[in-house]
């Protein structure tokens, strides 16, 4: 690896992050949307000026950034929050997931899409981007019951997404005549159960130890240690690092006497990782994916929007959430995470004949929802407040 291009590239990206922060504070545009657009401008879609040494950092940076976000979101699942909003959090999140799956699966089947593709895209559509959603809420400065519930929903959403994708993957394999559906279910159960166990194994001792160090560098190192240890062990165990970090964050927030100090340190060190993550995500976008998605891709986007809106509204009304908020939960959950692309890769390995179609739709829709979704999240939080 050549050091000069790497350092110059990283320096330029950090300055791009400063620009995004400046513009975001003075306009209605979410910072993550600006960062994605910056990434597209310097990546293969635009001037293609990013050195390979920088683009090669995308995977480790994305894991680090998303683990920090997941840790902070888990911290929102305190006993106080769950007592106040536990019913709506579970009800709305389940409503959004189920309605999204039904809308996409049935809608694509009506268009003549093969059953396996419809099932798999239905599972992929459940993925939500916790990083974009959380940053949009913080940038918008929204507070109140809607924001509290939305953070809780995002925190549990990936758990439902993993479960749902595993079940739909097993169904697609079963209907396709494959014989490995039991293995898919077992992998999904391990990914969830192992992540919960890992999060508890890290969160319980961390809850006792955290906050006992002095402010400043020692506490910052402690926070970094928790984040990277959780991410590394999760990858080594082949479990969800998002779910493991959320579990650890929830335990620390619930049991530690001085947990806010460690969480504040993560908030302080999170933004540089977020900058690099979203710029490199935008730089990796292939514009040809939009045209290749075709009618199925357009239908996927429209059906996902309708499914999330309907599921959020139904879940909110059944849980007794005020009517003025009910319409906004689904739109606020539109950002689609890179985990959707990971699901698409897994689906492509199981169904090679459909791999290109599924991955193309996942990539194109993720970029679209990442650009427009955070702005809609900010709008929803302001309108529902």
N, C-alpha and C positions, 0 to 999 in steps of 0.2 A: 504494500500500500504506500502510495506517494503521500508524504505528509503535507506538503504545501497546498495542493488542491483541496485536501480535506479541511484544513484549518481556514483557508480563505472561504470555502463554501459554507462552513458552519458560521463563520463571522457574518457573511452576507445574509444567511437565513435568520440569524438573530436580529439583525437590523430590519429585516422584513417584518419580523414579529413586532418590533417597536412601531413600525408604520401601521400595522394592523390594529394594534392597541390604540394608537392615536386616532385613527379614522373611526374605529368602533366606538370610542368615547364621544365622538362628535356627530355621529350619524345613527341611523336606525339599523345599520348592518351589524350582525354578530361577528365577533372576531374570527371565529372558526371558518365562517364563510369567506371572509377576506383572505385568510391564510390558504384555504383551498384554491382560491382564484390565483393567488400569488404562485402557488405550486404549479398550477396549470400553465402559468405564463413562463416560468423558468424551466418547465419539464418538456417532455416530448410533444405535448400539445402546442407549446409556444416556441420559445427560442432555443430550447434544448441545450441549456448552458450549465446544467448541474453536472459536476464530475461524478464518475462512477463510485469514487471513494465515499461520497456523501450519500448517494442513493442506496448504497449497500448497507447503510445503518438503519434503514427503514424498519426492518423486523424487530431488532432489539429495542429501538426507541419506542415503537408502538406498544410493545409488551410493557415497558417501564411506565409509559404515560397512562395506559389503560389500567394498570395495576394501582397506580396512585389514585385515579378517579374512582375506581371500585372501592378502594379502602375508605375514601371520603364518603361515598354513597352509603356504604355499610354503616358508617358512623351516624347516618340519619335514622337508622332503624333501632333507636333506643326504646326501652320499655315505655317511656312517656309518650313518644310518637306513636308507637303501636297501640297503646291504650286509647289514644285520641283518634287515630286514623287507621287502625289495623284492618277493620272491616272494609272500608272503602279501598285501601291499598290492594288487598287481596281480590276484592270483587271487581274493581276496575281493571286490574292487570289481567285477571282471568278472562274478563269480557273482551278486552282488546285482543288477546292472543287467540281466543276461540273464534271471534268474528273475523279476524284477519285470515285465519286458516280456511274457514268456510267460504269467505268471499273469493279468495284467490283460487282455491281448489275447484269449487263449483263453477266459477266464472270461466276459468281456463278450459275446463271440461266442456262447457257449452260452446266454446270456440273451436273444439276439435283437437285440443292439445292432448297428447298421450297421458294416461292416468298417472304413470310414474312421475312425469315431469310436473304435472299439476300438484301432486302430493308434495314433492320435494320443494317446489317453489313456495308452496303454502307454509312449509316449515321454515324456510329461509327468511320469509317475510316477517317472522315474529321477532327477528333480531332488532334491537334498539341500540343506538349509540349513546352510551352513558357520558362519554367525554363531551360531545357536542351539546347534549341536553344540559348537563351540569354547568358548563361554561356559559351557555346562553342564559340560564337562570341567574347566575351570579352577575353577569354583565348587565342584565336588565334590572338588577336590584330588586326583583320581585320578592315579596315576603307574604306570609299568611298561610291559611289552610290549604289553598290550592297548590302552592309551591311545596309545602311539607308533604302533601300526599303524592305529588308528582315525583319528588325525589325518592320516596319510598317505593313507588311503582317501578321506577327505573332500576332501583336496587334489586328488585326481585324478578324483573322482566327477563333477564338473561337466563335465570334458572328455569322459568317456564319455557323459554325458547329452546334450551338444550333438551328438556324433557320432550317437548312437542316434536322437535326435529327427529329425535331418536325414535319416537313412536311412528311418525310418518315415514321415516326411512325404512323401518321394519315392515310397514304395510306395503310400501312400494316394492320391496324385495319379495314379499310374499305373493303379491299379485303378479309379479314378474316371473314367478316360478323359481326364484333363487332359494337356496337352502341355508343361508347364513343369517336369517333375520334374528335368530336367538343371539348370535354374536353381536349384532348391532345394538340390541336392547341391553345386553350385558355391558357393552362399552359405554352406553349412555348412562346406565346406572352407576358404573364405576366413576365416570367423569363427574357426576353430581355428588355421589356419596364420598368419594375420595377427596373432592374439593372441600366439602363440609368438614370432613375429619381433619384435613390439613389446616383449614382456617381456624378450627377449634384448637388444634395443637399449637398453633402460633399465637392465637389471640389470648388464650388463658394465661400463659406466663407473661405475655406482653402487657396484659391488663394489670398485673401485679407490679411489673417493673417500670412501666412507662410513667413519665412525669417525675421520677425520682432524681433525674439528673438536672443540672442547672440549665437555665435558658441559654440559647445561643448555639454554638458549634456542637457541644455534646448532644443536645436534644435533636439537632438537625441530623447528626450522624445516626442516632437511634432510629429516627423516622426513615431514613434511607435504608438502614439495615433491615427494618421490618418489610419494606416494600420489595427490595431485591431478593430477600430470603424467601418471601412468599411466592414471588414470580418464578424464581429458579426452581424451587422444590416442586411447584405445580407443573412446570414443564417437564421436569425429570420424572414425575409420577404420571404424566400424561393425563392430567385432570384440568378442569377449568380454572385458570389463574384469576379470572374475573370473580367467579363464585367464591374461591378461596379467600381472596382479598376482601370481598364484601363481608364474608363470615367473620374474618379476623377483625375488621373494622367495627362490626356490630358488637362483638364481644368486648373489645377494648372500650368502646363508647358506653357500654352498659355497666361494666364492672370497674373500670379504672376510676380512681378518685380525681386524677388530674388529666383526664384524657384529652381535654381540649388543647393542651399545650402541644402534644404530639401531632394532633390533627392540624393545628395552625402551622407547624413546621412543614408538613406535607403540602399545605396550600402555598407556602412560600416557595417551595422548590419545584412545584408541579408545572408552572407556566412555561419554563424553557423547554421541557420535554414535550408539552402540548404544541408549542410552536413548531418544533422540528417534525413532530408526528403528522400534523395536518398539512404542512407544506409538502412533505415528501409523499403524502397520500395523494395530493393534487398532482404532483409531478409524475406519479406512476400511472395516471389515467391515460388510456388509449382511446382517442376520439373515434376510431373505427368501430368501437364497441357499441356506440349509440345506433349507428346504421344497421349493424348486424343484429341488434335485438329485435327489430321488426315489430309486427303487430302484437306478438306475444309479449314483448317487452313493454309496449305502451299499455296493453291490458293489465299487465302485472302492476305497473305504477298506479293506474287509476283504481284498480280493485284494492290495492293495499291502502290507498287513501280512504276509500269508502269503508273498508273493513275496520280500520282503526278508529275512524270517526264513529261508526255505528256501535262498535264494541265499547268504546269509552263512554258514549252516551247511555247505552243500556246498563252497563255496570254501575255508572254513577247514579242513575235514577233508582236502580234496585237497592243501592246502599244508602239511599236517602241524602245524597249530596245535593246542595242547593242547585236549583235549576240553572242559574246563571253560569255555573262552573261546568255543568255536565257536557255541554257542546265542545269544550275546549281540551279535554283530556286526550282524545284521539289525535287531533292535530298537533298537540304538543309532543307527541311520541313518534313523530314522523322521521327524525334522523335515523339513518340505518347504518349500523356499525360495520367495521371491517370483518367482524365475526361472521357476517352474512357471506362474505367471500370465502372464508374458511369452511363454512357449511357447504358452499357450492363446490369447493375442491373435493370434500369428502363424498358428496353426492356424485361428482364426476368420476371418481375412482370406482364407485359401485356400479355406475351406469355409463360406461365409456361412450356409448352411442349417442347419449344426450349431453355429454360433458360440455361441449362447446356452447350449446344453447343455454344451459343453466348458468355457466360461468359468465357468459356475455351479459345476460340479463342481470345477474347479481352485481357485476362490476358497474355497468351503466346506471342502474337504478341507485346504487350506493352513492355514486358521485352526485347524481341529481338530488337525492334526499339529503346529502351532506351539505350541498350548497343552499338549497331552499329551506330545509327542515329547521335549522337553528333560528332563522328569522321568524318562522311560524311559531316556534316555541316561545320566543320572546313576546310575540304578539298575543299568543294565548295566555301567557302569564299576566300580562297587563290587562287584558280584557276580563279575565276571570277574577282579578283582585277586587 
